[in-house]
């Protein structure tokens, strides 16, 4: 029995470590993604629920962010206990399961599209930097040519 408890504790600790690593990786990605899109990193990347909104907003638009958060909230159950009165706010369990599955699929798809968009932003920014350097070189050559023409006359 002790071996089973030890394995269970080990398994739970491994799951928690994996969850924390994934959360940190998502927050760092969203922070860099926000910096690419808006020019500055966003604190929302580290706040639960806000990071899901930020992912939808950066990948698609504000409505997608709100939709992702709404799917997450609707797939959950909220239990409120005041004194001895318990209030349970939830949709029917079948509906929660369906909305949870839709949220999971939409979340994974949004992450995939977000990574692709981030990659395109990186390639576009490097291409624009090369165009700026080429433009600067052409401007420098034109100024040098104008100076040569002026002093040779």
C-alpha positions, 0 to 999 in steps of 0.5 A: 500500500505504501508503494502505491501511495508513493507512486501516486504522490510522485505522479501528482508531483510530476503532473504539477511540474509539467503544468507549471512548465507549460504555464511558464512557457505559455506566459513567456510566449505570450509576452514575446508575442505581445512585444512583437505585435504591440511593441511592449510585453503584456503583464496579462500573459502571467494572469490566469484567464487574462492570458487566455484572452490575450492569446485569442486577442493576439492571434485573431481579435478581441472577440476570439479572446472573449470567446475562449474565456467564455467557453472556459467559464461555461465549461466549469461549475461554480459552487457558492456557500453562504452560511448553510445555503449552497448555490451551484451554478452550472450547465447540465453535465453533458453540455459542460463536457461538450463545451469543455471539449470545444474549448480544448480544441479551440485553445489548441488551435489558437495556440497553433495559429498563434505560433504560426502568426508569431513565426510570420511576424519574425520573418516579416520583421527580418525582411523589413529590416533587410529592406531598410538596410538596402534602402539606407545603402541606396540613400547613402550611395545617392548622397555620395554620388551627389557629393562627388558630382558637386565637388568634381564640377 
